[in-house]
Amino acid sequence: MTGKNTHFNVVQTFCVLLPVLVMFIVLSLPVTAHDPTMPRGGCPPVEEEIIDLQILGDMLADTRAIGLFTKLSLKKDIEKVLRRLNRFHDGKSKFTLEQIEEQYDLLLMKIAIHLQDNDLALHHHLCNAWLVIWEDLRDYDRFHEHHG
Amino acid sequence: MNKMYMQMKWIKNLLAVSLASALVVACDRQEESHEDIVKADLLVIIDSMGSPCEQVIDYESSEELAYSISCKSGHRYLISVNPQGRVDIQNKE
């Protein structure tokens, strides 16, 4: 009888502790790189984050790391992505959101190449802003607030 | 005679401008496909990194922000973005 009680207590304790343990493990997991509030994995910290593609465009206009013709080309590319997103949010796009996200990623890759060896400060800004700007662009209300 | 010549010239100029505008509008509406956009952007990235390619004939996105690319020149590359936001290019055998 005592042995049965002891066995019952062990099972009961296990049933209480297991969910607590699972909850503890889940809460202690690191936040993934997809969390929009966090910068990409290993981005160096910056004092002030860029949260808007237009602000990034303005900062690109001032950098000496990129030549005039490349700046003009990148400006045109930024406008193209914004136009495609505008059409998407208006329900008139032939591209899916995933496709526009890939086009956005490629645009930022094209910008990153020019900055990564020549303007580290702006490259760090770009790295931190990568996901933040996308979250701003994909959201209908935030997109129209900033780019409407 | 001179007046008529001027009118003809004006109409000819107007037609030329209208035709050019129509062509610009038509080209703008006929937007590239997503695949063409990705290929063109990958070519710009490869060129910017000083690697030969000519034309991207095929690509495969192996994981997030990583592309395996085949070029018309015969070169094959792996382009990826590391966690620090740095774009890297590797030659593939």
gemmi code that builds the backbone of each chain (N, CA, C; Angstrom):
import gemmi

chains = {
    "A": [
        ("MET", (0.826, -1.211, 0.000), (0.000, 0.000, 0.000), (0.860, 1.261, 0.000)),
        ("THR", (1.902, 1.204, 0.885), (2.832, 2.343, 0.966), (3.590, 2.500, -0.349)),
        ("GLY", (4.005, 1.341, -0.890), (4.730, 1.355, -2.170), (3.873, 1.917, -3.282)),
        ("LYS", (2.560, 1.552, -3.253), (1.641, 2.031, -4.287), (1.475, 3.558, -4.188)),
        ("ASN", (1.400, 4.039, -2.898), (1.267, 5.483, -2.659), (2.499, 6.234, -3.154)),
        ("THR", (3.659, 5.644, -2.851), (4.917, 6.268, -3.269), (4.973, 6.375, -4.786)),
        ("HIS", (4.546, 5.273, -5.481), (4.542, 5.235, -6.943), (3.589, 6.312, -7.483)),
        ("PHE", (2.418, 6.434, -6.812), (1.418, 7.432, -7.219), (1.979, 8.858, -7.086)),
        ("ASN", (2.699, 9.076, -5.938), (3.285, 10.406, -5.698), (4.342, 10.756, -6.743)),
        ("VAL", (5.140, 9.746, -7.117), (6.193, 9.978, -8.115), (5.562, 10.367, -9.454)),
        ("VAL", (4.502, 9.614, -9.835), (3.807, 9.890, -11.101), (3.191, 11.283, -11.064)),
        ("GLN", (2.559, 11.610, -9.912), (1.900, 12.917, -9.771), (2.937, 14.051, -9.873)),
        ("THR", (4.052, 13.869, -9.175), (5.119, 14.883, -9.208), (5.665, 15.044, -10.623)),
        ("PHE", (5.848, 13.880, -11.310), (6.358, 13.891, -12.681), (5.400, 14.663, -13.600)),
        ("CYS", (4.076, 14.408, -13.406), (3.064, 15.062, -14.247), (3.027, 16.574, -14.017)),
        ("VAL", (3.379, 17.000, -12.829), (3.381, 18.438, -12.541), (4.672, 19.069, -13.059)),
        ("LEU", (5.780, 18.352, -12.821), (7.088, 18.918, -13.182), (7.346, 18.958, -14.685)),
        ("LEU", (6.816, 17.930, -15.404), (7.091, 17.857, -16.845), (6.608, 19.096, -17.608)),
        ("PRO", (5.329, 19.507, -17.410), (4.908, 20.731, -18.135), (5.713, 21.957, -17.741)),
        ("VAL", (6.097, 22.047, -16.458), (6.889, 23.192, -15.997), (8.248, 23.184, -16.693)),
        ("LEU", (8.829, 21.966, -16.776), (10.133, 21.817, -17.424), (10.047, 22.189, -18.910)),
        ("VAL", (8.981, 21.698, -19.575), (8.794, 21.999, -21.009), (8.640, 23.505, -21.210)),
        ("MET", (7.833, 24.130, -20.318), (7.607, 25.573, -20.426), (8.923, 26.333, -20.255)),
        ("PHE", (9.732, 25.879, -19.288), (11.012, 26.517, -19.010), (11.932, 26.417, -20.227)),
        ("ILE", (11.973, 25.217, -20.843), (12.841, 25.013, -22.012), (12.404, 25.906, -23.175)),
        ("VAL", (11.074, 25.938, -23.413), (10.542, 26.743, -24.525), (10.861, 28.223, -24.320)),
        ("LEU", (10.664, 28.704, -23.062), (10.921, 30.123, -22.789), (12.388, 30.491, -22.888)),
        ("SER", (13.250, 29.503, -22.595), (14.683, 29.820, -22.616), (15.297, 29.684, -24.004)),
        ("LEU", (14.480, 29.236, -25.001), (15.021, 29.114, -26.361), (15.365, 30.493, -26.909)),
        ("PRO", (16.454, 30.612, -27.679), (16.793, 31.926, -28.248), (15.775, 32.355, -29.300)),
        ("VAL", (15.598, 33.660, -29.425), (14.667, 34.179, -30.428), (15.276, 33.966, -31.808)),
        ("THR", (14.475, 33.508, -32.776), (15.017, 33.199, -34.110), (15.298, 34.480, -34.887)),
        ("ALA", (16.067, 34.308, -35.958), (16.428, 35.463, -36.798), (15.220, 36.053, -37.513)),
        ("HIS", (14.099, 35.315, -37.548), (12.929, 35.813, -38.268), (12.106, 36.775, -37.436)),
        ("ASP", (12.443, 36.890, -36.134), (11.683, 37.796, -35.301), (11.916, 39.231, -35.792)),
        ("PRO", (10.833, 39.922, -36.201), (11.024, 41.254, -36.775), (11.581, 42.273, -35.797)),
        ("THR", (11.462, 42.013, -34.498), (11.954, 42.990, -33.534), (13.461, 42.850, -33.318)),
        ("MET", (14.023, 41.771, -33.838), (15.449, 41.542, -33.632), (16.202, 41.722, -34.940)),
        ("PRO", (17.430, 42.241, -34.872), (18.239, 42.309, -36.087), (18.658, 40.915, -36.508)),
        ("ARG", (19.199, 40.808, -37.746), (19.692, 39.511, -38.204), (20.761, 39.022, -37.244)),
        ("GLY", (20.840, 37.687, -37.106), (21.752, 37.023, -36.181), (22.912, 37.814, -35.630)),
        ("GLY", (23.940, 38.034, -36.434), (25.159, 38.618, -35.892), (25.445, 40.034, -36.323)),
        ("CYS", (24.414, 40.839, -36.557), (24.663, 42.219, -36.986), (25.327, 43.023, -35.878)),
        ("PRO", (26.373, 43.771, -36.202), (26.988, 44.636, -35.186), (25.970, 45.689, -34.733)),
        ("PRO", (25.972, 46.038, -33.450), (24.969, 46.996, -32.960), (25.163, 48.388, -33.554)),
        ("VAL", (24.037, 49.097, -33.730), (24.093, 50.489, -34.211), (23.315, 51.367, -33.235)),
        ("GLU", (23.681, 52.645, -33.184), (23.024, 53.551, -32.238), (21.567, 53.793, -32.603)),
        ("GLU", (21.341, 54.064, -33.888), (19.985, 54.369, -34.328), (19.630, 53.495, -35.517)),
        ("GLU", (18.509, 52.790, -35.408), (18.135, 51.874, -36.486), (17.401, 52.579, -37.614)),
        ("ILE", (17.668, 52.137, -38.838), (16.902, 52.630, -39.986), (15.622, 51.789, -40.037)),
        ("ILE", (14.496, 52.450, -40.169), (13.244, 51.681, -40.184), (12.454, 51.895, -41.473)),
        ("ASP", (13.047, 52.568, -42.419), (12.311, 52.945, -43.616), (13.219, 52.834, -44.841)),
        ("LEU", (12.684, 52.295, -45.919), (13.481, 52.131, -47.134), (13.892, 53.478, -47.731)),
        ("GLN", (13.030, 54.480, -47.566), (13.360, 55.822, -48.084), (14.550, 56.409, -47.325)),
        ("ILE", (14.583, 56.188, -45.990), (15.704, 56.700, -45.172), (16.999, 56.008, -45.609)),
        ("LEU", (16.884, 54.694, -45.858), (18.053, 53.956, -46.336), (18.517, 54.538, -47.678)),
        ("GLY", (17.556, 54.855, -48.550), (17.868, 55.459, -49.850), (18.594, 56.787, -49.687)),
        ("ASP", (18.127, 57.603, -48.726), (18.775, 58.899, -48.471), (20.207, 58.710, -47.975)),
        ("MET", (20.405, 57.702, -47.098), (21.751, 57.452, -46.563), (22.677, 56.943, -47.668)),
        ("LEU", (22.106, 56.181, -48.605), (22.903, 55.684, -49.735), (23.336, 56.840, -50.632)),
        ("ALA", (22.455, 57.836, -50.745), (22.784, 58.990, -51.592), (23.997, 59.740, -51.050)),
        ("ASP", (24.206, 59.677, -49.729), (25.304, 60.432, -49.112), (26.630, 59.670, -49.040)),
        ("THR", (26.578, 58.349, -49.209), (27.812, 57.573, -49.033), (28.775, 57.751, -50.214)),
        ("ARG", (30.066, 57.674, -49.899), (31.083, 57.772, -50.957), (31.479, 56.381, -51.454)),
        ("ALA", (30.882, 55.360, -50.834), (31.252, 53.985, -51.195), (30.650, 53.550, -52.529)),
        ("ILE", (29.657, 54.297, -52.986), (28.967, 53.916, -54.225), (29.074, 55.045, -55.246)),
        ("GLY", (29.396, 54.677, -56.477), (29.510, 55.660, -57.562), (28.150, 56.199, -57.982)),
        ("LEU", (28.175, 57.313, -58.705), (26.936, 58.009, -59.088), (25.992, 57.124, -59.899)),
        ("PHE", (26.523, 56.429, -60.901), (25.652, 55.631, -61.767), (25.052, 54.446, -61.011)),
        ("THR", (25.856, 53.853, -60.115), (25.329, 52.741, -59.305), (24.243, 53.252, -58.362)),
        ("LYS", (24.461, 54.461, -57.812), (23.446, 55.055, -56.926), (22.129, 55.242, -57.672)),
        ("LEU", (22.229, 55.761, -58.904), (21.019, 55.984, -59.706), (20.318, 54.657, -60.000)),
        ("SER", (21.123, 53.639, -60.313), (20.564, 52.324, -60.612), (19.870, 51.726, -59.375)),
        ("LEU", (20.522, 51.864, -58.209), (19.935, 51.326, -56.972), (18.662, 52.090, -56.594)),
        ("LYS", (18.683, 53.410, -56.836), (17.496, 54.230, -56.549), (16.314, 53.732, -57.383)),
        ("LYS", (16.604, 53.431, -58.646), (15.566, 52.923, -59.555), (15.051, 51.560, -59.055)),
        ("ASP", (15.988, 50.725, -58.570), (15.598, 49.402, -58.064), (14.718, 49.514, -56.817)),
        ("ILE", (15.080, 50.467, -55.932), (14.270, 50.688, -54.717), (12.852, 51.104, -55.127)),
        ("GLU", (12.773, 52.009, -56.101), (11.458, 52.477, -56.560), (10.647, 51.339, -57.183)),
        ("LYS", (11.345, 50.442, -57.890), (10.648, 49.301, -58.508), (10.030, 48.405, -57.435)),
        ("VAL", (10.817, 48.096, -56.391), (10.308, 47.233, -55.316), (9.114, 47.896, -54.623)),
        ("LEU", (9.238, 49.208, -54.388), (8.129, 49.935, -53.748), (6.879, 49.921, -54.632)),
        ("ARG", (7.090, 50.057, -55.950), (5.952, 50.047, -56.882), (5.274, 48.671, -56.894)),
        ("ARG", (6.091, 47.614, -56.867), (5.522, 46.252, -56.852), (4.756, 46.003, -55.558)),
        ("LEU", (5.290, 46.508, -54.449), (4.591, 46.342, -53.168), (3.291, 47.142, -53.150)),
        ("ASN", (3.350, 48.323, -53.731), (2.151, 49.162, -53.809), (1.050, 48.424, -54.570)),
        ("ARG", (1.443, 47.812, -55.702), (0.474, 47.050, -56.508), (-0.026, 45.849, -55.719)),
        ("PHE", (0.884, 45.198, -54.979), (0.480, 44.026, -54.190), (-0.555, 44.427, -53.142)),
        ("HIS", (-0.277, 45.511, -52.431), (-1.204, 45.952, -51.377), (-2.539, 46.419, -51.962)),
        ("ASP", (-2.520, 46.846, -53.238), (-3.777, 47.251, -53.889), (-4.473, 46.065, -54.557)),
        ("GLY", (-3.879, 44.883, -54.411), (-4.473, 43.669, -54.987), (-4.324, 43.577, -56.496)),
        ("LYS", (-3.331, 44.289, -57.061), (-3.175, 44.294, -58.519), (-1.840, 43.676, -58.960)),
        ("SER", (-1.139, 43.023, -58.050), (0.195, 42.521, -58.377), (0.147, 41.150, -59.016)),
        ("LYS", (1.078, 40.925, -59.959), (1.191, 39.576, -60.526), (2.184, 38.740, -59.702)),
        ("PHE", (2.863, 39.399, -58.749), (3.826, 38.695, -57.896), (3.195, 38.361, -56.548)),
        ("THR", (3.637, 37.243, -55.962), (3.200, 36.908, -54.602), (4.067, 37.690, -53.621)),
        ("LEU", (3.641, 37.730, -52.363), (4.425, 38.445, -51.347), (5.797, 37.782, -51.168)),
        ("GLU", (5.832, 36.442, -51.283), (7.098, 35.709, -51.138), (8.064, 36.103, -52.269)),
        ("GLN", (7.513, 36.279, -53.474), (8.365, 36.673, -54.604), (8.904, 38.097, -54.412)),
        ("ILE", (8.042, 38.987, -53.928), (8.501, 40.372, -53.707), (9.525, 40.392, -52.570)),
        ("GLU", (9.347, 39.522, -51.583), (10.332, 39.452, -50.485), (11.694, 39.013, -51.035)),
        ("GLU", (11.667, 38.051, -51.964), (12.928, 37.596, -52.568), (13.570, 38.731, -53.376)),
        ("GLN", (12.738, 39.496, -54.095), (13.260, 40.635, -54.869), (13.842, 41.698, -53.930)),
        ("TYR", (13.180, 41.895, -52.780), (13.683, 42.841, -51.766), (15.032, 42.357, -51.217)),
        ("ASP", (15.118, 41.051, -50.908), (16.378, 40.498, -50.383), (17.516, 40.682, -51.383)),
        ("LEU", (17.216, 40.438, -52.664), (18.246, 40.598, -53.703), (18.668, 42.062, -53.838)),
        ("LEU", (17.703, 42.965, -53.688), (18.024, 44.400, -53.723), (18.989, 44.753, -52.594)),
        ("LEU", (18.690, 44.261, -51.384), (19.576, 44.560, -50.252), (20.938, 43.888, -50.387)),
        ("MET", (20.944, 42.714, -51.047), (22.234, 42.066, -51.314), (23.062, 42.937, -52.266)),
        ("LYS", (22.405, 43.491, -53.284), (23.109, 44.354, -54.254), (23.684, 45.589, -53.554)),
        ("ILE", (22.937, 46.116, -52.585), (23.423, 47.289, -51.842), (24.575, 46.875, -50.917)),
        ("ALA", (24.392, 45.735, -50.236), (25.385, 45.275, -49.255), (26.771, 45.080, -49.872)),
        ("ILE", (26.796, 44.560, -51.108), (28.088, 44.313, -51.789), (28.939, 45.583, -51.845)),
        ("HIS", (28.276, 46.713, -52.133), (29.022, 47.971, -52.279), (29.464, 48.546, -50.933)),
        ("LEU", (28.724, 48.202, -49.877), (29.025, 48.803, -48.571), (29.970, 47.959, -47.721)),
        ("GLN", (29.919, 46.640, -47.872), (30.601, 45.746, -46.923), (32.121, 45.959, -46.825)),
        ("ASP", (32.725, 46.501, -47.870), (34.169, 46.756, -47.797), (34.509, 48.244, -47.782)),
        ("ASN", (33.525, 49.087, -48.058), (33.835, 50.511, -48.231), (33.146, 51.458, -47.251)),
        ("ASP", (32.022, 51.045, -46.673), (31.331, 51.889, -45.700), (30.729, 50.979, -44.628)),
        ("LEU", (31.581, 50.605, -43.672), (31.157, 49.623, -42.660), (30.002, 50.130, -41.811)),
        ("ALA", (30.039, 51.427, -41.469), (28.982, 51.980, -40.606), (27.611, 51.820, -41.265)),
        ("LEU", (27.539, 52.167, -42.548), (26.261, 52.048, -43.260), (25.896, 50.579, -43.489)),
        ("HIS", (26.918, 49.751, -43.679), (26.663, 48.319, -43.842), (26.050, 47.736, -42.568)),
        ("HIS", (26.535, 48.181, -41.409), (25.950, 47.724, -40.138), (24.494, 48.173, -40.027)),
        ("HIS", (24.223, 49.400, -40.469), (22.837, 49.905, -40.476), (21.962, 49.025, -41.362)),
        ("LEU", (22.498, 48.726, -42.544), (21.754, 47.909, -43.508), (21.445, 46.527, -42.920)),
        ("CYS", (22.455, 45.934, -42.294), (22.308, 44.605, -41.698), (21.191, 44.597, -40.649)),
        ("ASN", (21.207, 45.609, -39.787), (20.198, 45.690, -38.725), (18.801, 45.996, -39.272)),
        ("ALA", (18.770, 46.742, -40.374), (17.472, 47.192, -40.901), (16.822, 46.164, -41.826)),
        ("TRP", (17.574, 45.151, -42.239), (17.130, 44.194, -43.266), (15.709, 43.680, -42.989)),
        ("LEU", (15.519, 43.086, -41.814), (14.208, 42.513, -41.480), (13.203, 43.573, -41.044)),
        ("VAL", (13.711, 44.582, -40.332), (12.823, 45.639, -39.807), (12.098, 46.336, -40.955)),
        ("ILE", (12.844, 46.686, -41.998), (12.238, 47.379, -43.141), (11.228, 46.471, -43.842)),
        ("TRP", (11.586, 45.174, -43.991), (10.665, 44.265, -44.672), (9.337, 44.153, -43.910)),
        ("GLU", (9.429, 44.062, -42.586), (8.195, 43.968, -41.779), (7.342, 45.217, -41.983)),
        ("ASP", (8.008, 46.355, -42.174), (7.309, 47.617, -42.404), (6.646, 47.622, -43.784)),
        ("LEU", (7.340, 47.047, -44.759), (6.836, 47.064, -46.130), (5.691, 46.080, -46.348)),
        ("ARG", (5.770, 44.927, -45.690), (4.767, 43.886, -45.944), (3.430, 44.192, -45.276)),
        ("ASP", (3.476, 45.064, -44.272), (2.251, 45.404, -43.554), (1.476, 46.489, -44.313)),
        ("TYR", (0.218, 46.216, -44.648), (-0.591, 47.134, -45.466), (-0.654, 48.537, -44.862)),
        ("ASP", (-1.001, 48.615, -43.570), (-1.183, 49.929, -42.936), (0.129, 50.697, -42.844)),
        ("ARG", (1.175, 49.976, -42.388), (2.465, 50.649, -42.233), (3.030, 51.073, -43.594)),
        ("PHE", (2.768, 50.250, -44.619), (3.264, 50.604, -45.960), (2.605, 51.900, -46.436)),
        ("HIS", (1.274, 51.963, -46.278), (0.569, 53.158, -46.757), (0.865, 54.384, -45.900)),
        ("GLU", (1.202, 54.147, -44.627), (1.565, 55.257, -43.746), (2.880, 55.897, -44.205)),
        ("HIS", (3.830, 55.040, -44.595), (5.152, 55.551, -44.975), (5.299, 55.831, -46.469)),
        ("HIS", (4.571, 55.086, -47.281), (4.789, 55.213, -48.734), (3.512, 55.516, -49.512)),
        ("GLY", (2.446, 55.820, -48.821), (1.163, 56.035, -49.486), (1.114, 57.304, -50.312)),
    ],
    "B": [
        ("MET", (1.924, 77.451, -99.265), (2.806, 76.284, -99.436), (3.668, 76.069, -98.190)),
        ("ASN", (4.258, 77.193, -97.755), (5.100, 77.143, -96.575), (4.300, 76.777, -95.325)),
        ("LYS", (3.048, 77.316, -95.252), (2.168, 77.044, -94.121), (1.793, 75.559, -94.086)),
        ("MET", (1.496, 75.032, -95.251), (1.112, 73.620, -95.349), (2.277, 72.707, -94.950)),
        ("TYR", (3.459, 73.117, -95.390), (4.662, 72.342, -95.044), (4.865, 72.312, -93.520)),
        ("MET", (4.649, 73.465, -92.884), (4.794, 73.557, -91.421), (3.770, 72.670, -90.705)),
        ("GLN", (2.521, 72.688, -91.262), (1.465, 71.864, -90.664), (1.812, 70.383, -90.768)),
        ("MET", (2.298, 69.974, -91.939), (2.678, 68.567, -92.155), (3.792, 68.150, -91.197)),
        ("LYS", (4.737, 69.069, -91.026), (5.879, 68.799, -90.142), (5.399, 68.641, -88.686)),
        ("TRP", (4.433, 69.523, -88.325), (3.891, 69.488, -86.957), (3.159, 68.164, -86.705)),
        ("ILE", (2.362, 67.733, -87.696), (1.615, 66.469, -87.568), (2.587, 65.286, -87.481)),
        ("LYS", (3.644, 65.355, -88.303), (4.642, 64.271, -88.305), (5.313, 64.168, -86.927)),
        ("ASN", (5.693, 65.317, -86.355), (6.311, 65.333, -85.026), (5.365, 64.796, -83.970)),
        ("LEU", (4.083, 65.201, -84.081), (3.085, 64.750, -83.118), (2.925, 63.239, -83.168)),
        ("LEU", (2.898, 62.699, -84.388), (2.772, 61.244, -84.564), (3.977, 60.510, -83.974)),
        ("ALA", (5.165, 61.071, -84.219), (6.388, 60.442, -83.702), (6.382, 60.401, -82.183)),
        ("VAL", (5.984, 61.519, -81.562), (5.941, 61.580, -80.093), (4.895, 60.611, -79.550)),
        ("SER", (3.722, 60.552, -80.205), (2.657, 59.646, -79.760), (3.103, 58.198, -79.833)),
        ("LEU", (3.762, 57.860, -80.942), (4.231, 56.489, -81.128), (5.269, 56.120, -80.068)),
        ("ALA", (6.200, 57.029, -79.821), (7.239, 56.784, -78.814), (6.612, 56.606, -77.434)),
        ("SER", (5.630, 57.461, -77.098), (4.967, 57.366, -75.789), (4.240, 56.040, -75.647)),
        ("ALA", (3.550, 55.629, -76.727), (2.815, 54.362, -76.698), (3.761, 53.193, -76.468)),
        ("LEU", (4.935, 53.256, -77.106), (5.932, 52.189, -76.940), (6.450, 52.136, -75.510)),
        ("VAL", (6.715, 53.317, -74.930), (7.212, 53.383, -73.547), (6.177, 52.786, -72.594)),
        ("VAL", (4.910, 53.152, -72.778), (3.837, 52.640, -71.916), (3.720, 51.128, -72.069)),
        ("ALA", (3.782, 50.655, -73.329), (3.655, 49.213, -73.581), (4.793, 48.441, -72.932)),
        ("CYS", (6.017, 48.961, -73.033), (7.181, 48.297, -72.432), (7.069, 48.274, -70.919)),
        ("ASP", (6.582, 49.371, -70.349), (6.462, 49.469, -68.901), (5.447, 48.466, -68.360)),
        ("ARG", (4.361, 48.280, -69.139), (3.306, 47.367, -68.679), (3.745, 45.919, -68.777)),
        ("GLN", (4.615, 45.641, -69.773), (5.045, 44.266, -69.949), (6.216, 43.997, -69.006)),
        ("GLU", (5.908, 43.845, -67.719), (6.943, 43.664, -66.712), (7.519, 42.254, -66.786)),
        ("GLU", (8.804, 42.174, -66.396), (9.488, 40.889, -66.435), (8.845, 39.886, -65.477)),
        ("SER", (9.173, 38.608, -65.696), (8.692, 37.581, -64.766), (9.597, 37.592, -63.534)),
        ("HIS", (9.128, 36.956, -62.465), (9.926, 36.906, -61.228), (11.271, 36.224, -61.481)),
        ("GLU", (11.226, 35.147, -62.261), (12.464, 34.402, -62.547), (13.481, 35.291, -63.281)),
        ("ASP", (12.988, 36.073, -64.236), (13.889, 36.971, -64.980), (14.497, 38.031, -64.059)),
        ("ILE", (13.667, 38.535, -63.131), (14.151, 39.552, -62.184), (15.257, 38.961, -61.306)),
        ("VAL", (15.024, 37.741, -60.797), (16.029, 37.096, -59.928), (17.321, 36.854, -60.706)),
        ("LYS", (17.181, 36.362, -61.938), (18.380, 36.089, -62.759), (19.166, 37.374, -63.025)),
        ("ALA", (18.442, 38.451, -63.353), (19.113, 39.735, -63.637), (19.805, 40.259, -62.374)),
        ("ASP", (19.146, 40.154, -61.228), (19.755, 40.636, -59.982), (20.979, 39.799, -59.599)),
        ("LEU", (20.887, 38.494, -59.795), (22.031, 37.628, -59.470), (23.226, 37.960, -60.371)),
        ("LEU", (22.935, 38.287, -61.647), (24.015, 38.658, -62.572), (24.683, 39.952, -62.103)),
        ("VAL", (23.879, 40.921, -61.653), (24.434, 42.189, -61.138), (25.329, 41.901, -59.937)),
        ("ILE", (24.879, 41.004, -59.043), (25.665, 40.670, -57.841), (26.999, 40.022, -58.235)),
        ("ILE", (26.932, 39.075, -59.173), (28.162, 38.384, -59.612), (29.129, 39.382, -60.267)),
        ("ASP", (28.584, 40.232, -61.147), (29.407, 41.249, -61.819), (30.046, 42.196, -60.805)),
        ("SER", (29.248, 42.633, -59.835), (29.743, 43.581, -58.830), (30.871, 42.978, -58.009)),
        ("MET", (30.882, 41.655, -57.897), (31.934, 41.015, -57.110), (33.118, 40.624, -57.989)),
        ("GLY", (33.081, 41.075, -59.247), (34.222, 40.872, -60.149), (34.369, 39.465, -60.684)),
        ("SER", (33.289, 38.702, -60.678), (33.373, 37.325, -61.187), (32.724, 37.237, -62.565)),
        ("PRO", (33.303, 36.424, -63.468), (32.724, 36.307, -64.812), (31.459, 35.439, -64.830)),
        ("CYS", (30.540, 35.800, -65.712), (29.312, 34.994, -65.797), (28.651, 35.069, -67.197)),
        ("GLU", (28.578, 36.270, -67.774), (27.876, 36.522, -69.045), (26.381, 36.599, -68.845)),
        ("GLN", (25.786, 35.460, -68.420), (24.338, 35.420, -68.232), (24.004, 34.295, -67.258)),
        ("VAL", (23.058, 34.551, -66.370), (22.631, 33.486, -65.436), (21.637, 32.615, -66.190)),
        ("ILE", (21.977, 31.346, -66.373), (21.049, 30.477, -67.116), (20.172, 29.651, -66.173)),
        ("ASP", (20.666, 29.436, -64.966), (19.856, 28.667, -64.017), (20.274, 29.013, -62.584)),
        ("TYR", (19.318, 28.947, -61.691), (19.654, 29.174, -60.278), (18.748, 28.326, -59.407)),
        ("GLU", (19.224, 28.110, -58.202), (18.432, 27.355, -57.238), (18.671, 28.002, -55.878)),
        ("SER", (17.592, 28.349, -55.190), (17.803, 28.913, -53.852), (17.836, 27.752, -52.874)),
        ("SER", (19.049, 27.426, -52.420), (19.242, 26.239, -51.589), (18.711, 26.427, -50.180)),
        ("GLU", (18.862, 27.608, -49.617), (18.327, 27.922, -48.297), (18.047, 29.415, -48.280)),
        ("GLU", (17.667, 29.943, -47.138), (17.346, 31.366, -47.100), (18.582, 32.204, -47.430)),
        ("LEU", (18.437, 33.110, -48.379), (19.506, 33.999, -48.822), (20.765, 33.253, -49.278)),
        ("ALA", (20.567, 32.147, -49.971), (21.688, 31.411, -50.556), (21.256, 30.865, -51.915)),
        ("TYR", (22.098, 31.110, -52.919), (21.754, 30.708, -54.280), (22.885, 29.896, -54.906)),
        ("SER", (22.490, 28.839, -55.587), (23.421, 28.065, -56.377), (23.160, 28.455, -57.839)),
        ("ILE", (24.203, 28.965, -58.525), (23.985, 29.598, -59.834), (24.842, 28.964, -60.936)),
        ("SER", (24.221, 28.792, -62.111), (24.966, 28.335, -63.292), (24.975, 29.460, -64.315)),
        ("CYS", (26.166, 29.763, -64.835), (26.307, 30.864, -65.790), (26.520, 30.338, -67.209)),
        ("LYS", (26.209, 31.201, -68.181), (26.404, 30.859, -69.595), (27.881, 30.617, -69.890)),
        ("SER", (28.756, 31.320, -69.160), (30.204, 31.185, -69.352), (30.734, 29.835, -68.859)),
        ("GLY", (29.880, 29.066, -68.185), (30.289, 27.769, -67.654), (30.645, 27.809, -66.179)),
        ("HIS", (30.761, 29.021, -65.627), (31.082, 29.148, -64.208), (29.860, 28.810, -63.358)),
        ("ARG", (30.148, 28.260, -62.187), (29.074, 27.977, -61.233), (29.457, 28.592, -59.897)),
        ("TYR", (28.486, 29.233, -59.265), (28.770, 29.955, -58.015), (27.760, 29.616, -56.930)),
        ("LEU", (28.213, 29.846, -55.713), (27.305, 29.775, -54.568), (27.361, 31.154, -53.904)),
        ("ILE", (26.230, 31.849, -53.921), (26.159, 33.177, -53.297), (25.332, 33.062, -52.030)),
        ("SER", (25.852, 33.616, -50.958), (25.102, 33.552, -49.697), (25.334, 34.814, -48.872)),
        ("VAL", (24.460, 35.005, -47.907), (24.597, 36.142, -46.990), (24.851, 35.572, -45.600)),
        ("ASN", (25.945, 36.002, -44.973), (26.253, 35.467, -43.645), (25.465, 36.231, -42.564)),
        ("PRO", (25.486, 35.762, -41.318), (24.670, 36.421, -40.274), (25.036, 37.890, -40.039)),
        ("GLN", (26.218, 38.315, -40.480), (26.618, 39.721, -40.327), (26.149, 40.573, -41.515)),
        ("GLY", (25.378, 39.962, -42.430), (24.850, 40.695, -43.573), (25.848, 40.844, -44.701)),
        ("ARG", (26.921, 40.080, -44.650), (27.954, 40.169, -45.688), (27.648, 39.168, -46.807)),
        ("VAL", (27.728, 39.652, -48.061), (27.451, 38.788, -49.210), (28.750, 38.095, -49.619)),
        ("ASP", (28.695, 36.776, -49.698), (29.886, 36.001, -50.089), (29.616, 35.243, -51.384)),
        ("ILE", (30.659, 35.091, -52.188), (30.526, 34.305, -53.427), (31.625, 33.252, -53.451)),
        ("GLN", (31.230, 32.023, -53.789), (32.200, 30.931, -53.845), (32.099, 30.261, -55.206)),
        ("ASN", (33.248, 29.898, -55.760), (33.257, 29.122, -56.997), (32.850, 27.693, -56.686)),
        ("LYS", (32.010, 27.120, -57.544), (31.642, 25.715, -57.353), (32.324, 24.898, -58.435)),
        ("GLU", (32.888, 23.793, -58.042), (33.577, 22.914, -59.021), (32.554, 22.193, -59.876)),
    ],
}
model = gemmi.Model(1)
for chain_id, residues in chains.items():
    chain = gemmi.Chain(chain_id)
    for i, (resn, *xyz) in enumerate(residues, 1):
        res = gemmi.Residue()
        res.name, res.seqid = resn, gemmi.SeqId(i, " ")
        for name, pos in zip(("N", "CA", "C"), xyz):
            atom = gemmi.Atom()
            atom.name, atom.element = name, gemmi.Element(name[0])
            atom.pos, atom.b_iso = gemmi.Position(*pos), 0.0
            res.add_atom(atom)
        chain.add_residue(res)
    model.add_chain(chain)
structure = gemmi.Structure()
structure.add_model(model)
structure.setup_entities()
